[in-house]
Amino acid sequence: MRISELAAMAGVSTRAVRHYHASGVLPEPARRSNGYRDYGAADLLRLLRVVRLTGLGLTLAEVRSTLDGTQDLRGLLADVVDDLSEQQDALEQRRRAVIALIEAEDVSPSSPEVAALLAELTRVAPDVARNQAERDLLELMQAATPAEEFDALAHAYRAAIRDDTAMAAGRDIDRRLVELADADPHDPRVDELAAAMVTTGRQHFSGLATGSDAAWQLVLDTMTPAQRRCLELAAAAWEDPDARANAAGAVREGGDGT
């Protein structure tokens, strides 16, 4: 029979048959005088078994070794079962996460950790929580900060949003940062705001570990030139070794409204 007939009987495309030939799992048959492949019953049986085993999850290399008798089929299938069990567990975790997100107050694409911080912020200051810049900055910081450091940052963040004084200071800093969005980096207000950010950051974020260079750079990348210089001045003013993390904390209290 010709390749099209063979493929039809096995329920695959002729392209798939050629791929099986190229991979070595299906030997090339003899050819007729006109150059066409001439397939027989043995070829069809081999192809049917290839299709069956690949459909169960074996790789072509595993199928070839099984059909050639160099590997035990039962052991390979046991491995497939283990893989499927792991995939099933992963899918169940994803299903639960999706359901939890659907049922959450805020259906957010953010990570669970960031979503939890924003949910708490929503209860205290919903207007601030709606600020997209707040969400963006938290996500960037989480991505660029080691887990333990972000946990410390999250703890300080929660303490700040529960503190009426810190929230008031943060709102003031946020307003002043917005006013600097189009300002010249050497505008006198930049130095004044940097001083305010230093005070706020020292009071509420002095215990944080030093942030990574990547995290610090991401914070700066979200700012306009004047706002960026403000953060750099604030960081330089801190005398403790945690200057960068503290400056990032000041952004949370002030730069994005918290």
N, C-alpha and C positions, 0 to 999 in steps of 0.2 A: 504494500500500500504506500501511497505518497504521504508526505509530511502533513498535508492538510487533513487527510483522512485520519491519520494517527492522532493529531491534535484534537480533532472533533470527538473521537471516541474517548479520549482521556479528559475532555472538558477543559482544555487549555488552549492558548493561542499558539500559532506556529512560531511566533517570536519566543515564547516561553520554551518551546522544544529546542530551538537553536541555542537559547541561553543554557539549557541543561547540557547540551553537547559541549558548549564552550567551557563549562565548569567541570566537565569530566564525569558528571554523575550519570549521564546517559551516553553510552558509547555510540560512535558514529556507525551507521549500518553500511552494508555494501551498497554500491551504486550500480545503476543499470548502465547500459551502453550509452544511453543518451545523457548521462550525468546526474540524473535524478536519484535521490536516496530511495532505497527499496526497504521498507520496514516490514517486519514480520511479527508473529505472535509474541516472540520473546522480547522484542522491543516495546510492544504495547504493555506487556506485563511489567517490565522494568519501569516504564513511564508511569503506569498506574500506581506503582509502589512509591515512586518519587513524589508524585502529587499527594498521595495519602500521608506520607511521613512528614513532608514539609508543611502540610496542612495541620499536623499535630504539633508543630513547633520546632522540629529538628532543622538544623542548618543543612545546607547542601553538602558540606563536608561530612557531617555526621551521617546523612543519608547514604552518601557514597560508601563510607566505611562500614555501615551496617549491611548494606546490600552486598558488599564485597566480603563480608564475614570477618572483618577485622575489629569490629566493636560490638559489644553486647547491646541489643536493642532495648532490653528491659531496663538496663542501667541508664541509658540515655533518656528513656521516657520518664524514669523516676526523677531525673534532673529537670525535665520539662515541668513535671508536677510541682517541684519545689519553686521553680521560677514563676509559675502561674499563681501559686499561693502567695508569693511575695507581691506580685502585681495586684492580686485581689485585695490584699491588705492595704496596699497603697491607694487603690481605687476607693476603698471604704473610707480611708482617712480623708481623701479628697471630697467624697460625698458628704461626710460629716461637716467638713469645713465649709462647703458650699451651702449646706442647710443652715449652719450657724450664721453665715453671712447674710442669707436671705432673711433670717429672723432677727438680725441685729437692728438696732435703732438707726444706725448709719450704714447703709450699704456702700462700702468703700473698697476701692482696689488696693488700699494700703495693706501693709502687713498687720497681723493681729496685734502686735505690740504697739505700733503707731496708732492703729484704730482705737485701742484701749485708752491711750493718752488723749486722743481727740474726743472720745466719748466723755471722759472725765472733764475735759475742758468745756465741752458743750453744756454740761450741767452748771458750770460756773460762769462762763462767758460765751454764749452761743455765737455772738457776732464775731468773736476772735476765731472760734473754731471753724467758721465758714470761710475764713481767709485761706485761699489756696496756697499762698506762700508759706503759711504755717505747716500745712501738710507736706508740701514739697521739701521744706528744710528738714523736717523730722525724718522723712524717708531717706534723704541724702545722707544725713548724719548716721542713721542706722546702717546704711550700706557701707559706709566708709569707716565705721568705728567697730572695734572688737566688741563682742557680745557683752562681756563683763563691764566694759566702759560705758556702753550704751545703757545697761541696766542702772549704773550709777547716775547717768544723765537723766534717765527716766524718773528715778527716785527724786532727784533734785527738781525736775520739772513739775512733778506732782506737788512737792512741797511749795513751790512757787505759786502755782495756780490756786492753792488753798489759802494763800497768804494775801489778804486784802491789800496790804501795803505794797507787796511785790507786784500785784496785778495793777494797782494804780500807777506805780512807777513804770511798769512795762507799757501800759497804754500811753503814757506821756512820751516814752522813748520811741514807741512806734510812730506816734504822730510826728515827732521831730525828725525821725528818719525819713518818713514819707516826704516831708517838706524839703529834705536834702536830695531827693531823687535826681533832680536836674541841676543841682548846685555845683559850683566850682569846688574841686577837692580842697582848695585853700580858703574856702568860706569860713569866717570866724565861728560860725555855728557848729562846724565840724569838731573843733577842739572842745567847745562847750558840751556838746553831746557826748563826746568820747569820755569826758570827765564824769558825766552822769552815769554812763554805762560802766565805768570802772567801779564806782561806788556800789551800784546795784549788783554787779557781778560778784564783787568781794563778799557782799553780805549774804548772798543766797547760793553761790556756786563755788565757794573757796575749797570745798572738799573733793571736787571732782578730779579724776585722774587726767593726766595730760592727753589731749586728743591727738589723733594721728595727723600727720602732714596732709594726707589725702582728705580727711574730714575737714580740716581747717581750710584747705584750698577750696573745697566745695562750698563752704560757708561764704567765702569771699566772692566766689563766682556768681552768687545770687545777688550781689550788690552792685549798685552803680558806683562810679569812681569816688564820689564824695562819701557815700555810705561805706565803701570799702576802706577808705582812709580812716574813717571813724573807728572801724573795728580794729584796724592795725594800730592806731594810737592807743586804743583801750588795752589791747594785748600787751603792747610795749610798756604800759604803765603798771601792769601787775608785777609785783616783785616776787611772788611765789612761783615755783616751778610748774604750776598748772595754768599758766597764763592763757594758753590757747584754748584749753577746755573751758576755762572761765569766760573767755570772750565769746565762745560759742554759746555758753549758757546765757550770757547777756543778750545775745540775739534772741534766744527763746523768750526771755522775759520782756525784751523790748523790741528787737528788730522785727518781729512778726506779731507783736501784739500781746504777748503773754507777760 
